Amino acid sequence: MIRTLKVKAGKTITNIPVELLTQDVNKDSWYWVDFNQPTDEELKLLDTLFHFHPLAIEDCGPSLQRPKVENYDEYLFIVVHAVKERRNERKRFGVHEVNLFLGENFLVSVHLDDQPSIDQLFTSFEKKNRSIEYTPNYLAYLIIDHIVDEFFPLVEYVENQLNKMEEKIFHIKNPTDHLINQIFYLRRSLLSLKKIVLPHRDMLSILLHDDFINRDRRTRAYFMDIYDHLMRLMDRIDNQREIVSGLLEMCLSLQSKHMNEIMKILTIFGTIFLPITFISSVYGMNFEGMPELHWKYGYPFALGLMAITAIGFVIYFKRKHWL
């Protein structure tokens, strides 16, 4: 589906034929074309109508590209990644590519998946007629800003989960495998988020130093705000990764401590029963020359000796604070 918007002479016109957009375009007018889940035939317009570079058009395909910005003199080609939350799947979020062709008097957006943020912007332009005040640069800022803002709920979700796990770990002696698996899952989520946010930060850094953006100082300030958001996201992700590492170390330490306590108890029991086993084995040899073999009180004596030995070891261990 192709959606069109054209601003000319103080009026906003939407859903006009895409072939008519490029006609009568000057400094006082501009247009926005949104390729929303386009067909192969619609994608061909990027070449036949807009004459974009073949390499840029190729990057608009289904293969996921790294977030980047490329300068083709007359326009910029920008690739950003939008995240979509998944509540019923093992992966917490999915990644979808949004491509922008930004020129002096046009913006062409291409996305193979539905993007609610772009839908909201387009609807806002149609209902409120606010696009008269905008420029292609500012519109590109709004799209990227909406996409970057969608990263924050995911980071906050991981942050809240880490706080809950931290509380759990402080109140348990032996972390379960399920809890440790949850921490590893959050660790993978943070790694995935970092792989998304870091290229965007590098892309914004290049964009801010591009002459195409620097011509409009007002819009450049807005892109600086996005860069600041990405820096904040990176700081939060790095802090959370440190917390995850600390929680994993704490869990492993608690498990090791719990295992040591079990081994200590087993060792103590083994130490107590070792002399008892020795006594029972000596009196179980049944040699005729053994003095206590035919003694009337031999059996109670052997049992008493075992009990005294066991009690003596228990008292010794308690004095050593091993029990």
One Martini backbone bead per residue (centre of mass of N, CA, C, O) as a GRO file, in nm:
protein
  323
    1MET     BB    1   0.096   0.036   0.022
    2ILE     BB    2   0.026   0.379  -0.076
    3ARG     BB    3   0.107   0.687   0.078
    4THR     BB    4   0.008   1.035   0.048
    5LEU     BB    5   0.179   1.366   0.081
    6LYS     BB    6   0.103   1.722   0.026
    7VAL     BB    7   0.272   2.041   0.038
    8LYS     BB    8   0.086   2.340  -0.073
    9ALA     BB    9   0.010   2.651  -0.018
   10GLY     BB   10  -0.092   2.573   0.284
   11LYS     BB   11  -0.166   2.273   0.186
   12THR     BB   12  -0.304   1.949   0.252
   13ILE     BB   13  -0.250   1.650   0.057
   14THR     BB   14  -0.407   1.334   0.025
   15ASN     BB   15  -0.415   1.061  -0.174
   16ILE     BB   16  -0.250   1.104  -0.423
   17PRO     BB   17  -0.107   1.037  -0.691
   18VAL     BB   18   0.222   0.950  -0.715
   19GLU     BB   19   0.280   1.074  -1.004
   20LEU     BB   20   0.197   1.383  -0.899
   21LEU     BB   21   0.409   1.470  -0.684
   22THR     BB   22   0.664   1.568  -0.872
   23GLN     BB   23   0.487   1.798  -0.946
   24ASP     BB   24   0.537   2.109  -0.867
   25VAL     BB   25   0.824   2.126  -0.707
   26ASN     BB   26   0.946   2.330  -0.439
   27LYS     BB   27   1.039   2.522  -0.171
   28ASP     BB   28   0.708   2.543  -0.091
   29SER     BB   29   0.724   2.225  -0.135
   30TRP     BB   30   0.617   1.887  -0.030
   31TYR     BB   31   0.667   1.524   0.019
   32TRP     BB   32   0.500   1.208   0.122
   33VAL     BB   33   0.601   0.860   0.098
   34ASP     BB   34   0.434   0.551   0.192
   35PHE     BB   35   0.560   0.219   0.212
   36ASN     BB   36   0.317  -0.016   0.305
   37GLN     BB   37   0.365  -0.316   0.239
   38PRO     BB   38   0.482  -0.366  -0.040
   39THR     BB   39   0.495  -0.450  -0.350
   40ASP     BB   40   0.687  -0.519  -0.616
   41GLU     BB   41   0.555  -0.304  -0.798
   42GLU     BB   42   0.585  -0.066  -0.597
   43LEU     BB   43   0.901  -0.080  -0.565
   44LYS     BB   44   0.967   0.009  -0.863
   45LEU     BB   45   0.922   0.321  -0.811
   46LEU     BB   46   1.204   0.383  -0.692
   47ASP     BB   47   1.314   0.380  -0.991
   48THR     BB   48   1.103   0.494  -1.211
   49LEU     BB   49   1.026   0.765  -1.037
   50PHE     BB   50   1.279   0.839  -0.826
   51HIS     BB   51   1.574   0.734  -0.888
   52PHE     BB   52   1.721   0.550  -0.710
   53HIS     BB   53   1.959   0.374  -0.588
   54PRO     BB   54   2.013   0.041  -0.625
   55LEU     BB   55   2.141  -0.016  -0.344
   56ALA     BB   56   1.912   0.111  -0.178
   57ILE     BB   57   1.684  -0.065  -0.291
   58GLU     BB   58   1.806  -0.335  -0.200
   59ASP     BB   59   1.792  -0.258   0.115
   60CYS     BB   60   1.460  -0.279   0.108
   61GLY     BB   61   1.453  -0.556   0.161
   62PRO     BB   62   1.418  -0.840   0.369
   63SER     BB   63   1.693  -0.791   0.453
   64LEU     BB   64   1.874  -0.711   0.728
   65GLN     BB   65   1.998  -0.403   0.812
   66ARG     BB   66   2.211  -0.184   0.917
   67PRO     BB   67   2.222   0.092   1.075
   68LYS     BB   68   2.219   0.383   0.853
   69VAL     BB   69   2.403   0.636   0.648
   70GLU     BB   70   2.360   0.774   0.310
   71ASN     BB   71   2.518   0.977   0.063
   72TYR     BB   72   2.352   1.100  -0.259
   73ASP     BB   73   2.354   1.423  -0.247
   74GLU     BB   74   2.023   1.458  -0.298
   75TYR     BB   75   2.022   1.233  -0.067
   76LEU     BB   76   1.918   1.030   0.205
   77PHE     BB   77   1.999   0.708   0.345
   78ILE     BB   78   1.794   0.549   0.596
   79VAL     BB   79   1.846   0.309   0.863
   80VAL     BB   80   1.606   0.153   1.076
   81HIS     BB   81   1.499   0.003   1.392
   82ALA     BB   82   1.213  -0.163   1.484
   83VAL     BB   83   1.021  -0.250   1.766
   84LYS     BB   84   0.829  -0.548   1.866
   85GLU     BB   85   0.623  -0.671   2.084
   86ARG     BB   86   0.629  -1.006   2.247
   87ARG     BB   87   0.410  -1.204   2.457
   88ASN     BB   88   0.379  -1.515   2.306
   89GLU     BB   89   0.693  -1.539   2.300
   90ARG     BB   90   1.015  -1.602   2.363
   91LYS     BB   91   1.056  -1.346   2.233
   92ARG     BB   92   1.016  -1.017   2.331
   93PHE     BB   93   1.123  -0.914   2.040
   94GLY     BB   94   1.110  -0.748   1.729
   95VAL     BB   95   1.263  -0.674   1.407
   96HIS     BB   96   1.228  -0.376   1.199
   97GLU     BB   97   1.253  -0.219   0.893
   98VAL     BB   98   1.339   0.129   0.816
   99ASN     BB   99   1.318   0.340   0.527
  100LEU     BB  100   1.489   0.651   0.424
  101PHE     BB  101   1.422   0.921   0.191
  102LEU     BB  102   1.609   1.227   0.211
  103GLY     BB  103   1.515   1.545   0.102
  104GLU     BB  104   1.447   1.871   0.044
  105ASN     BB  105   1.123   1.786  -0.078
  106PHE     BB  106   1.139   1.487   0.058
  107LEU     BB  107   0.976   1.171   0.175
  108VAL     BB  108   1.069   0.821   0.183
  109SER     BB  109   0.898   0.539   0.307
  110VAL     BB  110   1.010   0.196   0.397
  111HIS     BB  111   0.798  -0.092   0.492
  112LEU     BB  112   0.725  -0.444   0.535
  113ASP     BB  113   0.591  -0.347   0.800
  114ASP     BB  114   0.394  -0.259   1.037
  115GLN     BB  115   0.377   0.095   1.164
  116PRO     BB  116   0.230   0.265   1.413
  117SER     BB  117   0.392   0.532   1.420
  118ILE     BB  118   0.338   0.608   1.122
  119ASP     BB  119   0.033   0.598   1.135
  120GLN     BB  120   0.001   0.825   1.343
  121LEU     BB  121   0.131   1.049   1.176
  122PHE     BB  122  -0.055   1.037   0.933
  123THR     BB  123  -0.319   1.086   1.090
  124SER     BB  124  -0.234   1.357   1.210
  125PHE     BB  125  -0.213   1.507   0.940
  126GLU     BB  126  -0.506   1.465   0.845
  127LYS     BB  127  -0.662   1.586   1.099
  128LYS     BB  128  -0.468   1.850   1.191
  129ASN     BB  129  -0.286   1.983   0.971
  130ARG     BB  130   0.042   2.002   1.064
  131SER     BB  131   0.235   1.969   0.806
  132ILE     BB  132   0.279   2.271   0.730
  133GLU     BB  133   0.515   2.310   0.956
  134TYR     BB  134   0.678   2.109   0.812
  135THR     BB  135   0.956   1.906   0.726
  136PRO     BB  136   1.136   1.650   0.615
  137ASN     BB  137   1.335   1.656   0.851
  138TYR     BB  138   1.121   1.661   1.080
  139LEU     BB  139   0.979   1.400   0.996
  140ALA     BB  140   1.225   1.218   1.031
  141TYR     BB  141   1.253   1.273   1.329
  142LEU     BB  142   0.978   1.162   1.421
  143ILE     BB  143   1.021   0.873   1.330
  144ILE     BB  144   1.283   0.813   1.488
  145ASP     BB  145   1.175   0.895   1.767
  146HIS     BB  146   0.950   0.681   1.786
  147ILE     BB  147   1.137   0.438   1.759
  148VAL     BB  148   1.322   0.498   2.006
  149ASP     BB  149   1.092   0.510   2.224
  150GLU     BB  150   1.038   0.190   2.201
  151PHE     BB  151   1.289   0.103   2.378
  152PHE     BB  152   1.218   0.181   2.675
  153PRO     BB  153   1.012  -0.041   2.766
  154LEU     BB  154   1.218  -0.274   2.743
  155VAL     BB  155   1.423  -0.168   2.949
  156GLU     BB  156   1.219  -0.144   3.183
  157TYR     BB  157   1.143  -0.440   3.198
  158VAL     BB  158   1.423  -0.549   3.267
  159GLU     BB  159   1.461  -0.374   3.519
  160ASN     BB  160   1.220  -0.491   3.680
  161GLN     BB  161   1.312  -0.787   3.677
  162LEU     BB  162   1.578  -0.740   3.826
  163ASN     BB  163   1.456  -0.633   4.089
  164LYS     BB  164   1.296  -0.890   4.157
  165MET     BB  165   1.541  -1.085   4.162
  166GLU     BB  166   1.700  -0.940   4.380
  167GLU     BB  167   1.491  -0.991   4.603
  168LYS     BB  168   1.494  -1.300   4.589
  169ILE     BB  169   1.798  -1.355   4.645
  170PHE     BB  170   1.796  -1.219   4.939
  171HIS     BB  171   1.565  -1.464   5.036
  172ILE     BB  172   1.766  -1.694   4.952
  173LYS     BB  173   1.986  -1.983   4.954
  174ASN     BB  174   1.878  -2.146   4.682
  175PRO     BB  175   1.894  -2.120   4.363
  176THR     BB  176   1.722  -2.186   4.097
  177ASP     BB  177   1.725  -2.278   3.771
  178HIS     BB  178   1.496  -2.089   3.683
  179LEU     BB  179   1.625  -1.825   3.781
  180ILE     BB  180   1.884  -1.846   3.613
  181ASN     BB  181   1.741  -1.858   3.337
  182GLN     BB  182   1.616  -1.575   3.361
  183ILE     BB  183   1.883  -1.422   3.370
  184PHE     BB  184   1.984  -1.522   3.094
  185TYR     BB  185   1.748  -1.402   2.935
  186LEU     BB  186   1.809  -1.104   3.011
  187ARG     BB  187   2.091  -1.104   2.896
  188ARG     BB  188   2.003  -1.152   2.602
  189SER     BB  189   1.821  -0.903   2.581
  190LEU     BB  190   2.045  -0.694   2.629
  191LEU     BB  191   2.218  -0.778   2.389
  192SER     BB  192   2.003  -0.718   2.174
  193LEU     BB  193   1.966  -0.417   2.246
  194LYS     BB  194   2.257  -0.334   2.192
  195LYS     BB  195   2.254  -0.419   1.886
  196ILE     BB  196   2.047  -0.185   1.828
  197VAL     BB  197   2.147   0.084   1.965
  198LEU     BB  198   2.444   0.122   1.876
  199PRO     BB  199   2.400   0.172   1.566
  200HIS     BB  200   2.221   0.423   1.612
  201ARG     BB  201   2.434   0.598   1.741
  202ASP     BB  202   2.627   0.595   1.499
  203MET     BB  203   2.426   0.706   1.293
  204LEU     BB  204   2.370   0.979   1.436
  205SER     BB  205   2.660   1.080   1.431
  206ILE     BB  206   2.677   1.095   1.121
  207LEU     BB  207   2.427   1.274   1.072
  208LEU     BB  208   2.530   1.529   1.242
  209HIS     BB  209   2.789   1.555   1.025
  210ASP     BB  210   2.604   1.624   0.799
  211ASP     BB  211   2.531   1.867   0.568
  212PHE     BB  212   2.228   1.812   0.528
  213ILE     BB  213   2.159   1.876   0.835
  214ASN     BB  214   2.332   2.143   0.895
  215ARG     BB  215   2.152   2.346   0.737
  216ASP     BB  216   1.943   2.271   0.975
  217ARG     BB  217   1.957   2.377   1.294
  218ARG     BB  218   1.681   2.309   1.411
  219THR     BB  219   1.678   2.004   1.339
  220ARG     BB  220   1.949   1.921   1.468
  221ALA     BB  221   1.850   1.947   1.762
  222TYR     BB  222   1.659   1.702   1.744
  223PHE     BB  223   1.876   1.489   1.676
  224MET     BB  224   2.029   1.535   1.940
  225ASP     BB  225   1.803   1.421   2.118
  226ILE     BB  226   1.823   1.132   2.013
  227TYR     BB  227   2.116   1.088   2.091
  228ASP     BB  228   2.062   1.123   2.394
  229HIS     BB  229   1.872   0.880   2.421
  230LEU     BB  230   2.081   0.667   2.332
  231MET     BB  231   2.281   0.719   2.560
  232ARG     BB  232   2.088   0.646   2.787
  233LEU     BB  233   2.036   0.358   2.695
  234MET     BB  234   2.329   0.259   2.712
  235ASP     BB  235   2.366   0.311   3.014
  236ARG     BB  236   2.137   0.124   3.111
  237ILE     BB  237   2.238  -0.135   2.980
  238ASP     BB  238   2.516  -0.143   3.117
  239ASN     BB  239   2.406  -0.146   3.408
  240GLN     BB  240   2.236  -0.409   3.373
  241ARG     BB  241   2.471  -0.594   3.301
  242GLU     BB  242   2.609  -0.565   3.575
  243ILE     BB  243   2.374  -0.676   3.739
  244VAL     BB  244   2.364  -0.953   3.606
  245SER     BB  245   2.649  -1.038   3.683
  246GLY     BB  246   2.600  -1.013   3.990
  247LEU     BB  247   2.366  -1.220   4.007
  248LEU     BB  248   2.519  -1.462   3.898
  249GLU     BB  249   2.740  -1.464   4.115
  250MET     BB  250   2.545  -1.493   4.352
  251CYS     BB  251   2.414  -1.759   4.268
  252LEU     BB  252   2.676  -1.926   4.254
  253SER     BB  253   2.757  -1.875   4.547
  254LEU     BB  254   2.504  -1.996   4.681
  255GLN     BB  255   2.532  -2.275   4.556
  256SER     BB  256   2.815  -2.332   4.669
  257LYS     BB  257   2.738  -2.299   4.965
  258HIS     BB  258   2.522  -2.518   4.970
  259MET     BB  259   2.711  -2.748   4.884
  260ASN     BB  260   2.909  -2.720   5.123
  261GLU     BB  261   2.702  -2.786   5.343
  262ILE     BB  262   2.639  -3.068   5.245
  263MET     BB  263   2.930  -3.177   5.257
  264LYS     BB  264   2.967  -3.125   5.559
  265ILE     BB  265   2.745  -3.312   5.663
  266LEU     BB  266   2.849  -3.569   5.525
  267THR     BB  267   3.127  -3.566   5.661
  268ILE     BB  268   3.029  -3.583   5.952
  269PHE     BB  269   2.879  -3.848   5.924
  270GLY     BB  270   3.125  -4.007   5.829
  271THR     BB  271   3.301  -3.952   6.083
  272ILE     BB  272   3.108  -4.082   6.290
  273PHE     BB  273   3.078  -4.374   6.139
  274LEU     BB  274   3.367  -4.476   6.124
  275PRO     BB  275   3.418  -4.584   6.423
  276ILE     BB  276   3.164  -4.757   6.427
  277THR     BB  277   3.252  -4.943   6.200
  278PHE     BB  278   3.510  -5.038   6.337
  279ILE     BB  279   3.383  -5.168   6.586
  280SER     BB  280   3.189  -5.364   6.435
  281SER     BB  281   3.420  -5.513   6.280
  282VAL     BB  282   3.578  -5.622   6.519
  283TYR     BB  283   3.318  -5.773   6.657
  284GLY     BB  284   3.271  -5.941   6.368
  285MET     BB  285   3.512  -6.167   6.356
  286ASN     BB  286   3.480  -6.426   6.555
  287PHE     BB  287   3.699  -6.489   6.751
  288GLU     BB  288   3.774  -6.704   7.015
  289GLY     BB  289   3.997  -6.503   7.163
  290MET     BB  290   3.788  -6.305   7.235
  291PRO     BB  291   3.692  -6.170   7.532
  292GLU     BB  292   3.384  -6.053   7.443
  293LEU     BB  293   3.234  -6.293   7.301
  294HIS     BB  294   3.128  -6.445   7.594
  295TRP     BB  295   3.009  -6.198   7.710
  296LYS     BB  296   2.727  -6.081   7.857
  297TYR     BB  297   2.810  -5.749   7.798
  298GLY     BB  298   2.915  -5.711   7.502
  299TYR     BB  299   2.684  -5.579   7.340
  300PRO     BB  300   2.630  -5.327   7.519
  301PHE     BB  301   2.922  -5.227   7.507
  302ALA     BB  302   2.938  -5.176   7.201
  303LEU     BB  303   2.701  -4.978   7.185
  304GLY     BB  304   2.814  -4.775   7.390
  305LEU     BB  305   3.076  -4.712   7.243
  306MET     BB  306   2.939  -4.595   6.995
  307ALA     BB  307   2.776  -4.371   7.135
  308ILE     BB  308   3.014  -4.223   7.269
  309THR     BB  309   3.165  -4.163   7.008
  310ALA     BB  310   2.942  -3.997   6.870
  311ILE     BB  311   2.905  -3.785   7.097
  312GLY     BB  312   3.196  -3.686   7.098
  313PHE     BB  313   3.198  -3.573   6.808
  314VAL     BB  314   2.964  -3.375   6.840
  315ILE     BB  315   3.096  -3.202   7.061
  316TYR     BB  316   3.348  -3.127   6.900
  317PHE     BB  317   3.202  -2.987   6.660
  318LYS     BB  318   3.059  -2.768   6.830
  319ARG     BB  319   3.321  -2.635   6.946
  320LYS     BB  320   3.414  -2.576   6.634
  321HIS     BB  321   3.160  -2.485   6.463
  322TRP     BB  322   3.050  -2.728   6.255
  323LEU     BB  323   2.729  -2.731   6.381
   0.00000   0.00000   0.00000
